[in-house]
Amino acid sequence: MSTPSEPRPPQDGPALEPIRVLRPRRTDALAELMREFRRETGQESGGHESVALPRPPAGSEALTQELPPVAREMRRPTDVVPPGAGLRRAAVAVAVLAAAVIGFGGALLLRGEHTDDHAAPAPPPSAASTPDPTPTPASPTPPAAAPVDPDGAGTLREGASGPEVTELQQRLLSIPDVYRDGSTSGRYDPTLTAAVARFQLWYGIRGDETGVYGNDTRAALESRTPAGAG
């Protein structure tokens, strides 16, 4: 709030009237700018009509007039997609895809042709692989080997017969109470088997099967009896 000025003493003479200076507004320049803007944007015939503002007369206060708003149609949007752009993009994408498929198929065909050209021919059948029509005689089957006696060669057991069994009976008869009342029939019977087992038990012979006249039993019996005993 302004402070009231101090009262001044009255002056002699006529009172001075206030002088009012009027400055006209440049409305014609604004109208010219609007016309240029419409001319550049191509909206000279569309949108709002231009209003010519009258030049204010000299010595009078210029009238204030609100300008019409600029229509949105006068502004050229920059992000509007022109019609037909989507179809063109779709056509370009389809053409690129078709070219890629054609190129891939051509590459596969060329690769198959090169593979067929460079394939090695099958080797001709050799003479070694040809079957011989002449039958090969079968080789004779070798005779089966005689089973090896675990008690050694020349082992006698129950069921054997011959002069070796007779010699065994004669040697056992020379040892007291081993082959009591035994016979020299030349057959390896259960009585002779029991006599051989008794001899092995009494003299601690463990290398042969019980009741079997093997190498260890033969060596022990021959060392204790003379040849042709009995």
Long-range contacts (C-beta under 8 A, 24 or more apart in sequence): 22-59, 22-60, 22-61, 22-62, 24-55, 24-56, 24-58, 24-62, 25-56, 25-62, 25-64, 27-53, 27-55, 27-62, 27-65, 28-53, 28-55, 30-67, 34-67, 37-74, 38-74, 41-74, 41-75, 41-76, 42-76, 43-71, 43-73, 43-74, 46-71, 46-73, 46-74, 47-71, 47-73, 47-74, 149-214, 150-209, 151-207, 151-208, 151-209, 151-212, 151-214, 151-215, 151-216, 152-208, 152-214, 152-215, 152-216, 153-215, 154-215, 154-218, 155-208, 155-212, 155-213, 155-214, 155-215, 156-188, 156-212, 156-213, 157-188, 157-193, 157-209, 157-211, 157-212, 157-213, 158-188, 158-189, 158-190, 158-192, 158-193, 158-211, 159-188, 160-188, 161-186, 161-187, 161-188, 162-186, 165-192, 168-192, 168-196, 168-213, 168-221, 169-230, 170-228, 170-229, 170-230, 171-221, 171-222, 171-225, 171-229, 171-230, 172-196, 172-199, 172-221, 173-229, 173-230, 174-225, 174-226, 174-229, 174-230, 175-199, 175-224, 175-225, 178-202, 184-230
